[in-house]
């Protein structure tokens, strides 16, 4: 299953306002509340300029900058296919970069629990949550512009995925909210995908793969995660080659991951039965 980062304390609004080292632009753009918040709207000229700047930043490997510009574009119009790709790549690059720094900091942590190292880890976790909310904000804004089922499923999956990450990084009420929103978005996306997208559609298979991971890793419901993965695999295998969107080459890695997850989950010991009621 996709690894999740151990839970930490929720991000405070004060921490979000002051920002965190390493992502000053994102902190300035992102809102600490779930989904983020922007007031007003950009002009057509500002949207066009932001779109151009986003492409230049992405080409130069400046993914944080690209994500900020894409956020402006997303507020003013529906993203093009190219801009959707730029959005997802930039968000993954920024999130992945911070997560790697968190992993390195965790590996280098002294057993004695140095306060400076603990502070660095807390800061990095806060940065990850802020990146998640920025991605969620962009995707939720795009849902308002979405007209086709495929586009809606695409953005619902992004919202669900990043709320899944927030749930793994948070505790208390923030975690509860993230779990609820992830569950809602995965469920809605799965229902829409089942109604109008073939079982071999790459987006549908990727969605159900992540949904199963969420159910296993966050909800700790291994039997349900296995059911989702098995049902997905069964339907993909029953799909004629001519019915795959794109090609099976795109779906094959997802199928492989589903099989690997199932192998691990099936080997897990069954959950302990609940204690008998008190007499």
Secondary structure as the mmCIF struct_conf table of DSSP 4:
data_model
#
loop_
_struct_conf.conf_type_id
_struct_conf.id
_struct_conf.beg_label_comp_id
_struct_conf.beg_label_asym_id
_struct_conf.beg_label_seq_id
_struct_conf.end_label_comp_id
_struct_conf.end_label_asym_id
_struct_conf.end_label_seq_id
HELX_LH_PP_P HELX_LH_PP_P1 UNK A 5 UNK A 7
HELX_LH_PP_P HELX_LH_PP_P2 UNK A 9 UNK A 12
HELX_RH_AL_P HELX_RH_AL_P1 UNK A 13 UNK A 18
TURN_TY1_P TURN_TY1_P1 UNK A 21 UNK A 22
HELX_RH_AL_P HELX_RH_AL_P2 UNK A 24 UNK A 29
BEND BEND1 UNK A 32 UNK A 33
TURN_TY1_P TURN_TY1_P2 UNK A 34 UNK A 35
BEND BEND2 UNK A 40 UNK A 40
HELX_RH_AL_P HELX_RH_AL_P3 UNK A 44 UNK A 59
TURN_TY1_P TURN_TY1_P3 UNK A 60 UNK A 61
HELX_RH_AL_P HELX_RH_AL_P4 UNK A 63 UNK A 76
BEND BEND3 UNK A 77 UNK A 77
HELX_LH_PP_P HELX_LH_PP_P3 UNK A 78 UNK A 80
HELX_RH_AL_P HELX_RH_AL_P5 UNK A 81 UNK A 107
TURN_TY1_P TURN_TY1_P4 UNK A 108 UNK A 108
TURN_TY1_P TURN_TY1_P5 UNK A 111 UNK A 112
HELX_RH_AL_P HELX_RH_AL_P6 UNK A 115 UNK A 145
BEND BEND4 UNK A 148 UNK A 148
HELX_RH_AL_P HELX_RH_AL_P7 UNK A 149 UNK A 169
HELX_RH_AL_P HELX_RH_AL_P8 UNK A 172 UNK A 196
BEND BEND5 UNK A 197 UNK A 197
TURN_TY1_P TURN_TY1_P6 UNK A 199 UNK A 200
HELX_RH_AL_P HELX_RH_AL_P9 UNK A 202 UNK A 217
TURN_TY1_P TURN_TY1_P7 UNK A 218 UNK A 218
BEND BEND6 UNK A 219 UNK A 219
HELX_RH_AL_P HELX_RH_AL_P10 UNK A 222 UNK A 237
TURN_TY1_P TURN_TY1_P8 UNK A 238 UNK A 238
BEND BEND7 UNK A 239 UNK A 239
HELX_RH_3T_P HELX_RH_3T_P1 UNK A 241 UNK A 243
BEND BEND8 UNK A 244 UNK A 246
HELX_RH_AL_P HELX_RH_AL_P11 UNK A 248 UNK A 267
BEND BEND9 UNK A 268 UNK A 268
HELX_LH_PP_P HELX_LH_PP_P4 UNK A 269 UNK A 278
#
